[in-house]
Amino acid sequence: MLRALFINGASAHLRQQKARGVSDPWLRDLLARRPYKVAMVAFAAKTARIIWAMLVKGEPYRDRASAPAAA
């Protein structure tokens, strides 16, 4: 059930990204290398890993754009 929700969310996100132009370099490269549905499941898995890490560490979401640059 939860996996289906992640995939459904990833599908919606990818549809929006394709309509507006993919802004995320990771996702753009993935879509260039892999079929759409494989990229969708990969994005869902990445989202699940991020959420799991947030829950385990008890940290709020940090957007990559607002995160400090690593030196």
Phi, psi and omega in degrees: 000311181294321178299318179297323178293319177297317180292321177297317177295320178295322178297315179296318180296315180295321177299316179295318180296319180294325180288323184264346187100126185289121182263337182277119182299323179299314181291321179299314179294321180296316179294332178287330184265331189235158175297159185305312184291327176293318178296323179297315180292323177296320178293321177297319179294320178296317178298318179297320179295321178296315180295320178299315180297321178297317181293317182293317182276345182069030182255152174283167179292134175246115178292139182299327181291329182264355180286146178294145181290135178280134181269000000 
